[in-house]
Amino acid sequence: MGTYRLYYLDDAGRIGLAEWFEATDDDDAVEQAQHLKNGARKCEVWRGDCLVATLGTEELGPRVSLGGPGHGTDPEAIHP
């Protein structure tokens, strides 16, 4: 189990609310976040300093790391 944060973002991309929750892994965290976001326009799921996913009204964003090697996805692979 790990601790994750769900940030609810406003239209300007600023955090409006935050919620902490426990999940078994990143996939479980994203699944839980999809239920927790309850119609919010945009949310981000974080594990420590790693952005796990961005949830919008219809799609999930790529996994991006702010923590250095071994975390998340290489940004060049996302936006060649």
RAWODA-V296338 format. One record per residue. RES is the residue in one letter. PSI is psi in degrees with one decimal (* if undefined). Layout:
RES:PSI / RES:PSI
This chain:
M:144.4 / G:160.8 / T:131.1 / Y:158.1 / R:138.3 / L:116.5 / Y:127.5 / Y:121.0 / L:144.2 / D:-177.4 / D:-23.4 / A:0.5 / G:11.4 / R:149.5 / I:124.8 / G:-42.1 / L:158.7 / A:147.2 / E:134.4 / W:142.9 / F:163.9 / E:141.7 / A:156.5 / T:-32.3 / D:-177.9 / D:-42.1 / D:-42.1 / D:-39.8 / A:-42.9 / V:-42.6 / E:-46.1 / Q:-41.5 / A:-36.6 / Q:-34.8 / H:-38.5 / L:-32.9 / K:-24.8 / N:55.3 / G:0.0 / A:145.8 / R:-43.7 / K:135.2 / C:158.1 / E:140.2 / V:126.0 / W:142.8 / R:108.6 / G:-126.4 / D:16.6 / C:124.7 / L:116.0 / V:-45.4 / A:154.9 / T:126.3 / L:125.3 / G:-160.9 / T:-23.5 / E:-19.8 / E:163.5 / L:142.3 / G:172.6 / P:158.6 / R:126.0 / V:142.1 / S:140.3 / L:5.2 / G:8.0 / G:-167.8 / P:142.4 / G:1.6 / H:130.2 / G:-147.7 / T:147.5 / D:121.7 / P:-29.8 / E:-29.9 / A:-24.2 / I:-46.1 / H:81.6 / P:*
